[in-house]
Amino acid sequence: DDSDLISVESHTVTHPEDLRKLEDAAVTKELNESKAALEEKLGRKMRSLAYPVGNADDRVARIAHAAGYE
């Protein structure tokens, strides 16, 4: 079983430099659209958000959780 060798998770749609600088609606859109596209293509739930440089905060984390990320 190769399932443990690679993990593909969500990474936003347009890769904005800093999610903290976006309005709630824009963060929600970035996270929901990325999650939905990957789930459709891969046929499995996206549970994690892999975001470069860690530019997120508690607000972004709450929005991500509301979008279905663990």
C-alpha positions as CSV (number, residue, x, y, z in Angstrom):
1,D,0.0,0.0,0.0
2,D,1.6,3.3,-1.2
3,S,-0.9,5.5,0.7
4,D,1.6,6.4,3.4
5,L,4.4,7.4,1.1
6,I,2.9,10.7,-0.2
7,S,0.3,13.0,1.3
8,V,-1.5,15.5,-0.9
9,E,-3.4,18.2,0.9
10,S,-5.0,21.5,0.1
11,H,-2.8,24.6,-0.5
12,T,-5.3,27.4,-1.5
13,V,-6.3,28.4,-5.0
14,T,-4.3,31.4,-6.0
15,H,-1.5,31.1,-3.3
16,P,-1.8,34.6,-1.8
17,E,1.3,35.7,0.0
18,D,-0.5,36.2,3.4
19,L,-4.0,34.9,4.2
20,R,-4.0,37.2,7.2
21,K,-4.3,40.2,4.9
22,L,-7.4,38.9,3.1
23,E,-11.0,39.5,4.2
24,D,-12.9,36.5,5.7
25,A,-14.8,35.9,2.4
26,A,-11.6,35.8,0.4
27,V,-10.0,33.4,2.8
28,T,-13.1,31.2,2.8
29,K,-13.1,31.2,-1.0
30,E,-9.4,30.3,-1.2
31,L,-9.8,27.4,1.2
32,N,-13.2,26.0,0.0
33,E,-12.4,26.1,-3.7
34,S,-9.0,24.4,-3.2
35,K,-10.5,21.7,-1.0
36,A,-13.4,21.1,-3.4
37,A,-11.2,20.8,-6.5
38,L,-8.8,18.4,-4.9
39,E,-11.6,16.3,-3.4
40,E,-13.2,16.0,-6.8
41,K,-10.0,15.1,-8.6
42,L,-8.6,12.7,-6.0
43,G,-11.8,11.2,-4.7
44,R,-11.0,11.7,-1.0
45,K,-11.4,14.2,1.7
46,M,-8.8,16.9,2.2
47,R,-8.3,17.2,5.9
48,S,-5.2,19.4,6.1
49,L,-4.1,22.8,4.8
50,A,-0.5,23.1,3.8
51,Y,0.3,26.8,3.7
52,P,3.8,28.2,2.9
53,V,5.7,30.3,5.4
54,G,2.9,29.8,8.0
55,N,1.3,33.2,7.2
56,A,-1.9,32.4,9.2
57,D,-3.4,33.3,12.5
58,D,-6.3,32.3,14.8
59,R,-8.8,33.9,12.5
60,V,-7.5,32.0,9.5
61,A,-7.5,28.8,11.5
62,R,-11.1,29.3,12.5
63,I,-12.1,29.9,8.9
64,A,-10.1,26.7,7.9
65,H,-11.9,24.7,10.6
66,A,-15.3,26.0,9.4
67,A,-14.3,24.9,5.9
68,G,-13.8,21.4,7.1
69,Y,-10.1,21.2,7.7
70,E,-8.9,19.4,10.8
